[in-house]
């Protein structure tokens, strides 16, 4: 995702201004829906430290998170938990527009920076835990790669008989280099990734980002609060739709079992890693039903319609990042941006 240009921002502002006068019509009647599920990842204070946009675009500051909360408060939205959404959907009792705040993966800043604000405003929220995070088995290579590129102007490594001698001096060059290595990692088969990581990183470089994840003790502390829903997000954050049946089943059921054993609470909600249409299908839906999951969220960028609520294991979500203004949020809730992103499909 790229930052919006000045001309694009002006177009968004003008479009939002016009649609406010019409209540979002005609788009809101077709694509507006009855609510939204928002997807966040990390909440971090602003910093002067250089960052790569490829990682930072989905991070928000605490101040920005509070602006989002106040935006929905001003509009009179009902803040729901996943449990409340499921119950109200079953009863057909969703007259008031609603919003649900969700956080993926299990980063510590969800506790240190997001939780105090959400608690202050009495906003319920869900955290979907990838259990390799608190088990300290996860490889957060995207942060290790960012740190390595930002701190080095050249990177050399050997992999599969090929020598890589890569250089990047400016931030723009480093962004391109990040994408180049990112694509190499993503295209490498799962059983070969460990060799690639060994060639690219030192053990210390790979382990450093794990300081930023929630511990099981912190997850338990959060789970005690009635505002907090702890959901599952698989064991190792792999794209389920690409896995063999046995492994997909294990990723889902094991993550649920681990969270329940560590928090002593029933897991009823799930989020598909990556969450695109290649990440889940009827097989994954059936596995979730077998594990008594009530709702599951995707990253399909749509508002929640009554039709969507009839399929609670494939709920769409809106990804939130710092580049989004209130004008952007207006165009999302009116359904304009979801319409464009999904090429007119409801």
N, C-alpha and C positions, 0 to 999 in steps of 0.2 A: 504494500500500500504506500502511496506517495502523498506528501503534504499537498493540500489544495493550493493552487495558484491564486494570485490576487483577483484575476478575472473570474475564476470559478467561485471564489468566495462572494464576489459581488452578485453573481447570478443566483447563488443559493440564497443570499439575503433578500433579493428582489422577489424570488419565487415564494419564499416563506412569507414575506410581507403581503403579497397578493392573496395567498391561500388562507391566511388568517382572516381576511375579510370575508371569505366564503365558507369559513369553517372547514376548510380542507377539501370542499367539494370541487369536482366530482370524484377525486381520487380516494378520499376518506371512506366514501360509501362502498368502494370495492376492495381497497387494499388497507384501509385504516385499522380494521379489526377492533377488538375490545380491550386490548392490553398488549403489554410487551414484557419479554424476559430479557434482561440486560446481562451481557457477559463481560466480566472484568478478569484481569489476571493479577497484576501487581499494582500496589498503591505506594508510591515513593515520594518523599519530599523533593522539590526541585533542587538541582545541583549544577554547579559550573563545570563539572567533569564532562569531558567529551563523551558522546554516546553515538552509537550507530542506530539510525532510524529503523532498521530492520528488526531490532529488538525493542526499541523504546516506544514505538508507535502505539502499542497496546497498554503501555503503563500510564497511570494517571497520578496526579498529585492529590494529597488529602483535600486541598482547597477545591480542586476540580470535582472530586467526588461529592463534596458538600454542595457545590453548585448544581450537580445533577439531582441530588436529593431535593434541593429547594425548587428546582424546575418542576419536578413532578408534584411537589406539595402545592405550588401555586396553581397548578392545573386541576387540583382536586383528585388526583389519582389515589387509589386504594393500594397501600403497600401490603403485598401478600407473601406468605411463605409457600413453598411447594406443596405442603400438606393442605393449606387453606385453598390453594388453587384447585387441587384435585377434588377436595370435598365440595367446594362450591360448584365446580363443573358437573359433578355427579348429581347435584341437587338442581342444576339449572339456575343458580342464583348468582349471576354475574352482571348486575345492572350497571354498576359503577366501573369506569375505566380502571385498570389495575396495572401495576408494574412489579416485577420481581427482580431483585438484585442477586446475581450469582457470581462466584469467583472460582476459577479453574486451577487445578494442580495442587495447591497447598503451600503457598509462600508465607513466610513468617510475617511479612508486612501486612497481610490480611488481618493479623492479630494486633500488631503494634500501631498501624496507621489507619486501617479501614474500620476495625471493630469499634474504637472509641467514638468515631463519628456516627456510625450506624446505631450504636447504643444510645448516643445523645439524642438522636432523632427518632428513636424507637422503631427503626426500620428492620424488619426481618430479612435474613439473607441466607444463602446456601453457599457452602464451600465443597466442591467436588474434589476428593482426595485421590491422587495417584499414590498408591501405598508404597512404592519404591522411594518416594520422597522422605517420609518420616522413617522408613527403614534404612535410609542412607545408602540405598543401592542405585539410585537414579544417576544417570549421566547427563548433567545439564550442559551439554556440549555447546549449545548456542551462546551461553554466557561466557564459557571458557574461550570460545572462538572470538567473541567480541573483544574480550580483554587482551587476548594474544595479538590480535590485529591492531588494536589501538596502541599497544605498547611496543610494537615492532614495525619497522618499515620494510622488512623482508622476512619471508617465511619459506623454509626449505624442508622438504620431507620426501621420503620414498614410499610408494605404495603400489602394489601389484606390478612391480617391475618398471614403474615410471617414476622419474625424478621430477619433482615440482620445485622450481625456484621462482617464487612469486614476490613482487614488490608493490608497495603502495605507500605514498608519502602524504598526500592530501586526504582530508576526510572523505571527499567524493571518491577517490581511488580506493580507500579502505572499505567504503560501502560496497563498491563493485567486487572487491576481493572477497568480502564476507559472502556475498551472493554466490560467487564462484565456488568457494569451498563448501558453503551450505548445500549447493546443488550436488556436489560430489558426495557429501555425507548422505543426503537423502536418497541418492540413486544407488548407494552401496547396499548390497543384500545384508539383512540383519545379522547373519552368521559371520560376516566379514567386518562389521563395524568396529569390533573390539581391536582388530589389527590396525585399522585406520586411525582410531583414537590413540593407540600406542605410538603410531608414527607421528601424529600431529601434536600431542600434548605430553607433558610430564604428569606423573600421578598427582602432584600438587596442584597443577593447573586444572585438572579435572575435578578434584575434590573441593576446591575453594568455593564454588557456587553453592555447595550443599549447606554452607553456613546460613543461607537465606531461606531454608525450608522449615516448615512447622515440625516440631517433635510430636510424638504420640501424647506426651503429657500436656502439651499446649492444645492439641486437638481435643483431648478429654475436657480440658478447662472450658474450651469454647462450646463443646457439645452440651454442657450443663445448662447453658443459657437458653431459654425458650425462644429467643430471637434467632438462634443459630440452627441451621439444618446441615448435618454432615452427610454428604452423598458420596457415592463411589465414582471413580474415574479410571478404572482398571488398575492393574499392578504396575505395568511398565510403559503406559501411554503409547501403545501401538495402534495402528489403524486396523480396527477389528475386522472390517470387511475384507482385508487382504490376508487374514490369518487362516490356517487350517482349522477345522471345526473343533478339535480337541483343545487347541491352544486358545481359541477365542472363548470357549466355555470356561477355561481355567482363568483367563484374565478377568473375566466378569465375576465369576463366583468366588474366586480367591480374594479379590479386592473387597467384596462385600463381607466375606467371612472375617477377614483381617480387621476391618474397621469395627465390625460388631464386637469382636473379641477384645479390642483395645478400648473401645468407648463404652461398652456395655449397653449400647442402644441399637435398636433395629434400623437397618439401612433400607430406606424406601424410595430413594431417588438416585438417579444416575446421569452422567453426561458422557457422550461418546467422544473419545479422543479425536482430535482434528474435526470431527463432526460434520464433514461434507458428505455428499451422497455416496461416495465410495467407502465411507467409514461404517456404514450400517445398512442392514437390509432385514428381510423377514426373519432370517436366522437369528440375528442379534435380538430382534424384538421378542422372538420366542424364548430365547435364553433368559431375557430379563423377566418375562412372565413367569418362567419356572422358578426364578429367584424372588418372586413376589414384589418386584419393583413397580411402583405406582406411576412415576413419571420419569422420562428421560429427555434430555435436551440435546439439540444439535447445534451446528453453527450456520444452518440455513437462515439467511438474513431476511426474516419476515416478521410481521406483527402477528399476534395471536388472534385468530378468528375463532368463531364457534365451531367451524369445521375442523380447525387444528386441534381443538380440545377433545374432539371425538377420537383422536389418535394420540393419547397422552404420552406414548413412548417415542414419539418423533417430534417433539415440540421445537419450533424455531427460536432462535435467539438473535439479538442485536449486539454485535461487538462494539464496545465503547472504547474510544481512544482520545487522546488530548487534542487531536486535530478537529474534533467535532465541536461545533458551536451550538448555541441554542437554536439558531436557524436550521442547522443540520438536524437537530432533534425534532424540530417542527416538521420538516420534510419527511422524517422517518415515521413519526406518529400519524401523519396524514396519509402515509402509504406511498408517497412519490418515490423515495429512494428504494424501498423494497420492490416496487413495481419495476424500476429500472434494473436493479440488480438481478431480478429473476425473469427479465425479459417478458414482462406482462403476465407471467403465470401467478395465479393466486396461491 
